[in-house]
Amino acid sequence: MYNLGGVSGISLKGGRDTVMVQGNTDGLSKATIAELESLFDIMVPKDEFCTREIIEKLCRLTTAINREISIYIERGGKILDVSVGDIGQVALPYMRTRRSKTRLNGIRCIHTHPGGNGTLSRVDLNALTSMRLDSIAAIGVFDGKFNQGYAAFINPPESEQEITILGPLSRIEFCHKELMEYIYERDKAIQHRDMVEVVDDKEERAILVGLDIYGEGAASLEELEQLAHTAGAVVVSKLTQNRRVPDTATYIGKGKAEELALLCRAHNLNLVIFDDELSPSQIRNLSDIIGIRIIDRTALILDIFARRAVSREGKLQVELAQLKYRLPRLMGMGVMLSRLGGGIGTRGPGEKKLETDRRHIRRRIGEIERDLNKVRDRRQALRERREKNRIPVVALVGYTNAGKSSLMNALSGSSVLVENKLFATLDPIHRGIILPNGQEILLVDTVGFINKLPHDLIEAFKSTLEEAVYADLLLHVVDASSPNLEEQMSVVENLLDALGCGQTIITVYNKMDIIEEKVFGAPVKKPTAYISAMEKTGLDDLVDLIAENLPIKRRRVELLIPYEDGHVLSQIHDQGQIFKEEYRGDGIYFFAELDPASYGRLIKYEIK
């Protein structure tokens, strides 16, 4: 049992320190706790690894309470911490100031194993290397007595093995000076210079956790790392668990959760990000084991959206999704929702609602939904106006960070925000462009898709995604350089199917400037273009494809309508887009854009 990274309980009473034993002390008598506290009064000689007195007391107490007991000893011989119980429950504040990349930290951990087996576990050895302890040692206790001991040490960099394990050791060997000599020899060999790692308490230091059910765990965690980077977190480590199905209680299983707790304390982490959406009970159980802030993939994406939303509609959509996500988790997230904090997973328009009760949150959800309905009505009115003018709409869709905004800029000459981060664009952006054949189209940039996109977010952003549903033509922008190209394309196609998009789709392979060759599997059936939006190559071919595949092929024409044929004026006004209208001596002049049917009826008035 190791307690690495938090705060030991120390209080002042009557002018002297009263040291509180850490960990799982539930059910222990005052006399037992007093005996455990008495360990702090024992000084270990500087040249001894442990003492007979300490061993006897540890063995006796371990048998009495049937729990592991850990002590942490500095090289000067002072016992710094005494802990009882499960892994990761207690932490050592002084570890933060003693961590070094080039030397040992000057602290050794000696702990007991009830049942007599003193063999060091994988978790034991992980604690040794990650915290750079002087040594990790275990005492197998049987019937209140020392049964066997093992001690492990970090080897110098040039060694073939990272760790040396000694054992089984007798009680006499366990106390011997040679074990301390091991520590000093290795510290001297390891130490080249003292480079203590400085950790910023305000920095979001995260570990990513996921399941590898279908062999896709690595790719999914890679994407999660991009999301974490976008949110401003520093990813220190990743943890993958091979399971057929998630554990209902802790997602990764209790044993793995305990190992995760150790890793968090070993690396001074303050954030755990899970690759799937967690249930309220899973969050609660994991919080009890790990003891630091926990968020899941959904909360992370919502946090990014909260940062990126600009328009009032976008902010309302994010707040709605946040509230729907948090409502069932008010109990499960415990202290996370009990205070206004900051940090990933806690910011955004809905942050001020975290102190409210369910009734207040439900009321706010109702208010937002009514506001969004008004916005959707206005959007529908604008859409009907566009349809009346018969301006074709071409929507850019694709996986997030595929280059949709870059393509929008390249085609329209606009300056839409372009960042190498996920979800740089949330609100739909409209730009009008003129094709070489004179036809005007409306280009729309939509929110990027992503794997495991939260359901509430899809629902909240339905009005944004409707731009794709009602578009006349879709450009599916693909990051051709992505190693997960096929999976990303599949995610987008599945979401388009779910939204009911049945229009023509042009597949646009972007970022061709950074790949060596076109290798995209089987021949594509859909219209396909190969471009580089940044280098502006392949755009002419793409524009030609757009013109060929538009269902509404409009034409710009000049018309002269004789005054006696004034009855056709209503057709031009109702079905065409007029750019210029003037009254001349021989009739009414129009410069307008017409659909094929209207053009066929008015062709006799065309000025050649």
Residue pairs with C-beta under 8 A, 6 or more apart in sequence:
1 23
1 68
1 69
1 70
1 83
1 84
1 85
1 86
1 87
1 89
1 111
2 70
2 87
2 88
2 109
2 111
2 123
2 124
2 127
2 262
2 265
3 22
3 23
3 70
3 81
3 83
3 88
3 89
3 90
3 91
3 92
3 265
4 88
4 91
4 92
4 95
4 127
4 131
4 262
4 265
4 266
5 91
5 92
5 95
5 96
5 264
5 265
5 266
5 268
6 90
6 91
6 92
6 93
6 265
6 291
7 91
7 93
8 19
8 20
8 22
8 80
8 81
8 90
8 91
8 92
8 93
9 19
9 20
9 22
10 17
10 18
10 19
10 20
11 17
11 18
11 20
12 18
19 37
19 40
19 82
20 37
21 33
21 36
21 37
21 82
21 83
21 84
22 81
22 82
22 83
22 84
22 89
22 90
23 70
23 83
23 84
23 85
23 86
23 89
23 90
24 67
24 84
24 85
24 86
24 89
25 33
25 84
25 85
28 36
28 65
28 84
32 61
32 64
32 65
35 57
35 61
36 61
36 69
36 82
36 84
37 82
38 57
39 54
39 57
39 58
39 71
39 79
39 82
40 79
40 82
42 51
42 53
42 54
42 79
43 77
43 78
44 50
44 51
44 54
44 73
44 77
44 78
44 79
45 51
45 77
46 75
46 76
46 77
46 180
47 177
47 180
48 77
48 175
48 176
48 177
48 180
49 108
49 135
49 137
49 151
49 174
49 175
49 176
49 177
49 179
49 180
50 73
50 110
50 137
50 174
50 175
51 175
52 171
52 175
54 71
54 110
55 139
55 146
55 171
55 174
55 175
56 146
58 69
58 71
58 110
58 112
58 139
58 141
59 112
59 139
59 141
59 144
59 145
59 146
60 144
61 69
62 68
62 69
62 112
62 114
62 141
62 144
63 114
63 141
63 143
63 144
64 144
65 84
66 114
67 84
67 85
67 114
68 84
68 85
68 111
68 112
68 113
68 114
69 82
69 83
69 84
69 111
69 112
70 81
70 82
70 83
70 84
70 109
70 110
70 111
70 112
71 79
71 81
71 82
71 83
71 109
71 110
71 111
72 79
72 80
72 81
72 92
72 107
72 108
72 109
73 79
73 80
73 107
73 108
73 109
73 110
74 80
74 106
74 107
75 106
75 107
75 134
75 183
80 92
80 94
80 107
81 90
81 92
83 89
83 90
86 258
86 289
87 123
87 258
87 259
87 261
87 262
88 258
88 261
88 262
88 264
88 265
88 289
88 290
88 291
89 261
89 291
91 265
91 291
92 107
92 265
94 107
95 105
95 107
95 131
95 265
95 268
96 199
96 268
97 196
98 105
98 106
98 107
98 196
99 105
99 131
99 132
99 196
99 197
99 199
99 268
100 132
100 194
100 195
100 196
100 197
101 195
101 196
101 197
102 190
102 191
102 192
102 193
102 194
102 195
103 132
103 187
103 190
103 191
103 194
104 132
104 133
104 134
104 154
104 183
104 186
104 187
104 190
104 191
105 131
105 132
105 133
105 134
106 134
107 133
107 134
108 133
108 134
108 135
108 136
108 137
108 183
109 127
109 133
109 135
109 136
109 137
110 137
110 138
110 139
111 137
111 138
111 139
112 138
112 139
112 140
112 141
113 119
113 138
113 139
113 140
113 141
114 141
115 140
115 141
115 142
116 140
116 141
116 142
116 147
116 148
117 140
117 147
117 148
118 138
118 139
118 140
118 147
118 148
118 149
118 150
118 167
118 168
119 138
119 140
119 150
119 167
120 136
120 138
120 150
120 152
120 165
120 167
123 258
123 259
123 262
124 136
124 138
124 152
125 136
125 152
125 163
126 259
126 262
126 263
126 266
127 133
127 136
127 262
127 266
128 135
128 136
128 152
128 153
128 154
128 163
129 154
129 162
129 163
130 262
130 263
130 266
130 267
131 266
132 154
133 154
134 153
134 183
134 187
135 151
135 152
135 153
135 179
135 182
135 183
136 151
136 152
137 149
137 150
137 151
137 152
137 174
138 149
138 150
139 146
139 147
139 148
139 149
139 174
140 146
140 147
140 148
140 149
141 147
146 171
146 174
148 167
148 168
148 169
148 170
149 167
149 168
149 169
149 170
149 171
149 173
149 174
150 165
150 166
150 167
150 168
150 169
151 165
151 166
151 167
151 169
151 174
151 179
151 182
152 163
152 164
152 165
152 166
153 163
153 164
153 166
153 182
153 183
153 186
154 162
154 163
154 186
154 190
155 161
155 162
155 163
155 164
155 186
156 186
156 189
156 190
157 190
164 182
166 179
166 182
199 205
199 268
201 270
203 234
203 270
204 231
204 232
204 233
204 234
204 270
204 271
204 343
204 344
205 233
205 234
205 236
205 267
205 268
205 269
205 270
205 271
206 228
206 233
206 234
206 235
206 236
206 269
206 270
206 271
206 272
206 273
206 344
207 235
207 236
207 237
207 238
207 239
207 260
207 263
207 264
207 267
207 269
207 271
207 272
207 273
208 221
208 224
208 225
208 228
208 235
208 237
208 238
208 239
208 273
208 275
209 238
209 239
209 240
209 241
209 251
209 252
209 260
209 272
209 273
209 274
209 275
210 217
210 220
210 221
210 224
210 238
210 239
210 240
210 241
210 274
210 275
210 276
211 217
211 240
211 241
211 242
211 243
211 246
211 251
211 252
211 275
211 276
212 218
212 240
212 241
212 242
212 243
213 243
213 244
213 245
216 487
217 240
217 242
217 275
218 240
219 483
219 484
219 487
220 275
220 451
220 452
221 238
221 240
221 275
222 484
223 450
223 451
223 484
224 273
224 275
224 297
224 300
225 235
225 238
226 401
226 421
226 422
227 297
227 300
227 301
227 304
227 422
228 235
228 273
228 300
228 344
229 235
229 421
230 304
230 421
230 422
230 423
231 300
231 303
231 304
231 307
231 344
232 344
233 271
233 273
233 344
236 267
236 269
237 263
237 267
237 269
239 252
239 256
239 259
239 260
239 263
241 252
241 253
241 256
243 252
243 253
246 252
246 276
247 253
247 254
248 279
248 281
248 282
249 281
249 282
249 285
250 256
250 257
250 282
250 285
250 286
250 289
251 274
251 276
251 278
251 282
251 286
252 260
254 289
257 285
257 286
257 289
257 290
258 289
260 272
260 289
260 290
261 289
261 290
261 291
263 269
264 272
264 290
264 291
264 292
269 292
270 292
270 293
271 292
271 293
271 294
271 295
271 343
271 344
272 286
272 290
272 292
272 293
272 294
272 295
273 295
273 296
273 297
273 300
273 344
274 294
274 295
274 296
274 297
275 296
275 297
275 452
276 296
276 297
276 452
277 296
277 297
277 298
277 452
277 454
278 286
278 294
278 296
279 332
280 328
280 329
280 331
280 332
280 333
281 332
282 332
283 294
283 296
283 329
283 332
283 333
283 334
283 336
284 331
284 332
284 333
284 334
286 294
287 294
287 333
287 334
287 335
287 336
293 336
293 343
293 345
294 336
295 303
295 344
295 345
297 452
297 454
298 325
298 454
298 456
298 457
299 325
299 344
299 345
300 344
300 345
301 423
301 450
301 453
301 454
301 457
302 318
302 321
302 322
302 325
302 345
302 348
302 454
302 457
303 344
303 345
303 346
303 347
303 348
304 422
304 423
305 314
305 317
305 318
305 321
305 348
305 423
305 426
305 457
306 318
306 322
306 347
306 348
306 349
306 350
307 347
307 348
308 314
308 423
308 424
308 425
308 426
309 315
309 317
309 318
309 349
309 426
309 427
310 426
310 427
311 427
312 375
313 372
313 375
313 427
313 463
313 464
314 426
314 427
314 464
315 349
316 349
316 368
316 371
316 372
316 375
317 372
317 460
317 461
317 463
317 464
318 348
318 349
318 350
318 460
319 348
319 349
319 350
319 364
319 368
320 365
320 368
320 369
320 372
320 456
320 460
321 454
321 456
321 457
321 459
321 460
321 461
322 348
322 349
322 350
323 350
323 353
323 361
323 364
323 365
323 368
324 365
324 456
324 460
325 454
325 456
326 333
326 337
326 350
326 353
326 354
326 361
327 358
327 361
327 362
327 365
329 337
330 337
330 358
336 345
336 346
337 354
338 354
338 355
339 354
339 355
340 346
340 351
340 352
340 354
340 355
346 354
353 360
353 361
353 364
356 364
372 463
375 463
376 463
379 463
379 466
383 470
386 393
386 442
388 574
389 577
390 552
390 554
390 575
390 576
390 577
390 593
390 595
391 432
391 440
391 441
391 442
391 577
392 439
392 441
392 442
392 472
392 473
392 550
392 551
392 552
392 554
393 441
393 442
393 444
393 467
393 470
393 471
393 472
393 473
394 441
394 442
394 443
394 444
394 471
394 472
394 473
394 474
394 475
394 546
394 550
395 444
395 446
395 467
395 468
395 471
395 473
395 474
395 475
396 404
396 407
396 408
396 443
396 444
396 445
396 446
396 475
396 477
397 404
397 446
397 449
397 468
397 474
397 475
397 476
397 477
397 492
397 496
398 404
398 448
398 449
398 475
398 476
398 477
398 478
398 479
398 492
398 508
399 448
399 449
399 450
399 478
399 479
399 482
399 488
399 489
399 491
399 492
400 422
400 423
400 447
400 448
400 449
400 450
401 420
401 421
401 422
401 424
401 448
401 479
402 448
402 477
402 478
402 479
402 482
402 488
402 510
403 477
403 479
403 510
403 511
403 533
403 534
404 425
404 445
404 446
404 448
404 477
405 416
405 417
405 418
405 424
405 425
405 429
405 445
406 418
406 510
406 533
406 534
407 475
407 477
407 508
407 510
407 531
407 533
408 414
408 416
408 429
408 431
408 443
408 445
409 415
409 416
409 418
409 533
410 533
410 534
410 536
410 539
411 431
411 433
411 443
411 539
411 542
411 543
412 431
412 432
412 433
412 443
414 431
416 425
416 429
416 431
416 445
417 424
417 425
418 424
422 448
422 450
423 447
423 448
423 450
425 445
425 446
425 447
425 448
426 447
426 464
427 447
427 464
428 444
428 445
428 446
428 447
428 464
428 467
429 444
429 445
430 442
430 443
430 444
431 442
431 443
431 445
432 440
432 441
432 442
432 443
433 440
433 441
433 443
434 440
435 441
435 543
435 546
435 547
436 543
436 544
436 547
437 547
437 555
438 555
438 556
438 593
439 547
439 550
439 553
439 554
439 555
439 556
439 593
440 554
440 577
440 593
441 546
441 550
444 467
444 468
444 471
446 464
446 465
446 467
446 468
447 461
447 464
447 465
449 491
449 492
449 495
450 491
451 487
451 488
451 491
453 495
458 465
458 495
465 499
468 474
468 496
468 499
468 501
469 499
469 500
469 501
471 503
472 503
472 550
472 551
472 552
473 503
473 504
473 505
473 506
473 546
473 549
473 550
473 551
474 496
474 501
474 503
474 504
474 505
474 506
475 505
475 506
475 508
475 542
475 546
476 489
476 492
476 493
476 496
476 505
476 506
476 507
476 508
477 508
477 510
478 485
478 488
478 489
478 507
478 508
478 509
478 510
479 485
479 488
479 510
479 511
480 509
480 510
480 511
480 512
480 515
480 518
480 520
480 530
481 511
481 514
481 515
482 488
485 520
486 521
489 507
496 505
503 551
504 526
504 527
504 549
504 551
505 526
505 527
506 526
506 527
506 528
506 529
506 542
506 545
506 546
506 549
507 524
507 526
507 527
507 528
507 529
508 528
508 529
508 531
508 542
509 518
509 520
509 528
509 529
509 530
509 531
510 531
510 532
510 533
511 532
511 533
511 534
512 518
512 530
512 531
512 532
512 537
512 538
513 532
513 534
513 535
513 537
518 530
527 545
527 548
527 549
529 538
529 541
529 542
529 545
530 538
530 541
531 537
531 538
531 539
531 541
531 542
532 538
547 553
552 595
553 595
553 596
554 577
554 593
554 594
554 595
554 596
555 593
555 594
555 596
555 599
556 579
556 591
556 592
556 593
557 591
557 592
557 593
557 594
557 599
557 602
557 606
557 607
558 589
558 590
558 591
558 606
558 607
559 572
559 589
559 590
559 591
559 592
559 602
559 605
559 606
559 607
560 584
560 586
560 587
560 588
560 589
560 590
560 605
560 607
561 568
561 569
561 572
561 587
561 588
561 590
561 605
562 586
562 587
563 587
563 588
565 605
566 588
568 601
568 602
568 605
569 588
571 598
571 601
571 602
572 578
572 590
572 592
572 594
572 598
572 602
575 594
575 595
575 597
575 598
576 590
576 592
576 593
576 594
576 595
576 598
577 592
577 593
578 590
578 591
578 592
579 591
579 592
579 593
580 589
580 590
580 591
580 592
581 588
581 589
581 590
581 591
582 588
582 589
583 589
594 602
